[in-house]
Amino acid sequence: MRNLSRRFATAGAAMTLAASGVLFAGASPASAATWCQTDLCNGLDPSTTVCQNDAETVSTTYTGVELRYSPYCRTAWARGRNGVPFYKYEVMNNRYFGYSVIPTGSGPVWTAMINDADLVSHACQYDDHGNNQICSKWF
């Protein structure tokens, strides 16, 4: 009886160890991305969420500011491929809710996401004095 209990305990431990190995082996850096949809995404960085996976540029200004949209998450954000230091980049929806970012260096820049479910949004760029608004089309 004692040997039988020991065998079950050993088999149970081996199965538990194997199962945990399967769980850990299946984890990947991509699965660490945050899941969200609609208003649960408000204020989140798109680069740390699943929203970046299906994002598409739906409108671009002549200065290169893009309005990005995720159909899965139903969110939007503004992205400047070559951000200009001290210019403001903003995304806003038709409820006048939005987010902005002002980079201090050059390079890619993007705003936090906003809910775009059953709404329309646009992306804008302002010069370092907050003037000369250049916006994408509403989408």
Secondary structure as GFF3:
##gff-version 3
##sequence-region A 1 139
A	DSSP	alpha_helix	2	26	.	.	.	ID=ss1
A	DSSP	three_ten_helix	29	32	.	.	.	ID=ss2
A	DSSP	three_ten_helix	38	41	.	.	.	ID=ss3
A	DSSP	three_ten_helix	46	48	.	.	.	ID=ss4
A	DSSP	three_ten_helix	50	53	.	.	.	ID=ss5
A	DSSP	beta_strand	56	60	.	.	.	ID=ss6
A	DSSP	beta_strand	65	70	.	.	.	ID=ss7
A	DSSP	beta_strand	75	83	.	.	.	ID=ss8
A	DSSP	beta_strand	88	93	.	.	.	ID=ss9
A	DSSP	beta_strand	98	101	.	.	.	ID=ss10
A	DSSP	beta_strand	107	110	.	.	.	ID=ss11
A	DSSP	beta_strand	114	115	.	.	.	ID=ss12
A	DSSP	beta_strand	121	126	.	.	.	ID=ss13
A	DSSP	beta_strand	134	135	.	.	.	ID=ss14
###
